[in-house]
Amino acid sequence: MSARCGTGHVMVTAVGSRALLVVVADEGLDLAAFRREIAAVVEELARHLDADVTS
């Protein structure tokens, strides 16, 4: 989900089933680059969260 505000952007995306990633960026954000890169960032964060779960 993303929203454009008067001075920038707010993006929210799920990181696995336990977390949300919220990005607040100014109006200079390269939205195309952000959309290209966010999947890899979310995947990395999910790996860290999964490693944090104790059995």
C-alpha positions in Angstrom: 0.0 0.0 0.0 1.3 3.5 -0.8 0.0 7.0 -0.4 1.2 10.2 -1.8 1.0 13.1 0.6 1.6 16.8 0.1 5.3 16.5 1.0 6.1 12.9 0.1 5.1 9.3 0.3 4.1 6.7 2.9 4.5 3.0 2.0 3.4 0.0 4.1 4.2 -3.6 3.3 4.0 -6.9 5.1 7.2 -8.6 6.2 6.1 -12.2 6.6 3.2 -12.7 8.9 4.7 -11.0 12.0 5.7 -7.5 10.9 5.0 -4.5 8.8 7.6 -2.2 7.1 6.6 1.4 6.9 8.7 3.8 4.8 8.2 7.5 4.9 10.0 9.4 2.2 10.1 12.9 0.9 8.9 14.0 -2.5 12.3 13.3 -4.0 11.8 9.5 -3.7 12.5 7.6 -6.9 9.3 5.5 -6.7 10.3 3.2 -9.6 13.6 2.3 -8.0 11.8 1.8 -4.6 9.4 -0.6 -6.2 12.3 -2.5 -7.9 14.2 -2.9 -4.6 11.6 -3.4 -1.9 11.0 -7.1 -2.5 14.7 -7.9 -1.8 14.6 -5.7 1.3 11.4 -7.4 2.6 12.9 -10.9 1.9 16.0 -10.0 3.9 14.0 -8.6 6.8 11.8 -11.8 6.8 14.9 -14.0 7.0 16.1 -12.0 10.1 12.7 -12.3 11.7 12.5 -16.0 11.0 15.9 -16.5 12.5 14.8 -14.8 15.6 12.0 -17.3 16.3 13.0 -19.9 18.9 11.7 -23.4 18.6 
